[in-house]
Amino acid sequence: MLMQLRTKDPFVFNAIKSFKLVKIDEKLVQVQYPSESAKVEFDKISGEFFNHFKRKVNNYAIKIEYKQDVQNLKIEVLTTKKKFERFVEINPLLKDLDDLMKFDLT
């Protein structure tokens, strides 16, 4: 369903792609969303989405709970320099290699 939404309405797809579903118990699913504007876009298709979801899991007694979770759902754009800095944290010898080779990471 999400792949169909990607081609049909890319704006809504981009708004809800960072949502997470967390199973709390057998009848409760928590939807974590990053912002109120993303939730508004999700509300446009939530009926169709949850109908499809309940049919896939074959459980029509599922209750939905919404929770805004800004901290864990931010999407960070990784530049080449940020990726390299993360690798340097893992392997400090890469910094020596960078000093020797003068990589252009801009």
C-alpha positions, 0 to 999 in steps of 0.5 A, a space after each residue: 500500500 505504501 508503494 502505491 501511495 508513493 506513486 499516487 501521492 508523493 507529498 503524503 508519502 514523504 510526510 508519513 515515511 518516518 512514522 513508526 508502529 510499535 506493538 504495545 500488546 495484542 490489541 494496542 498499536 502505538 503510532 509514533 509521529 514526528 510532527 503535527 503536520 505529518 499527522 494531519 497528512 496521515 489522517 487523510 489516509 489513516 482509515 484506508 491504511 488501518 483497514 489494510 493493516 487490520 486485514 493483513 494481520 487478521 485482527 480487527 480488534 486493534 486499537 490505535 494510540 498516537 504519540 508524538 516522538 520528535 527525538 527518535 524520528 528526526 531524519 538526518 541528512 548525512 553528508 560525505 564529511 559527516 559519514 567520514 567523521 563517524 568512520 573516524 570515531 570507529 577507526 582513528 587511523 582514518 584521520 591519519 589517512 586523511 591527513 596523508 591523502 588530503 581527501 576533499 570531503 566538502 
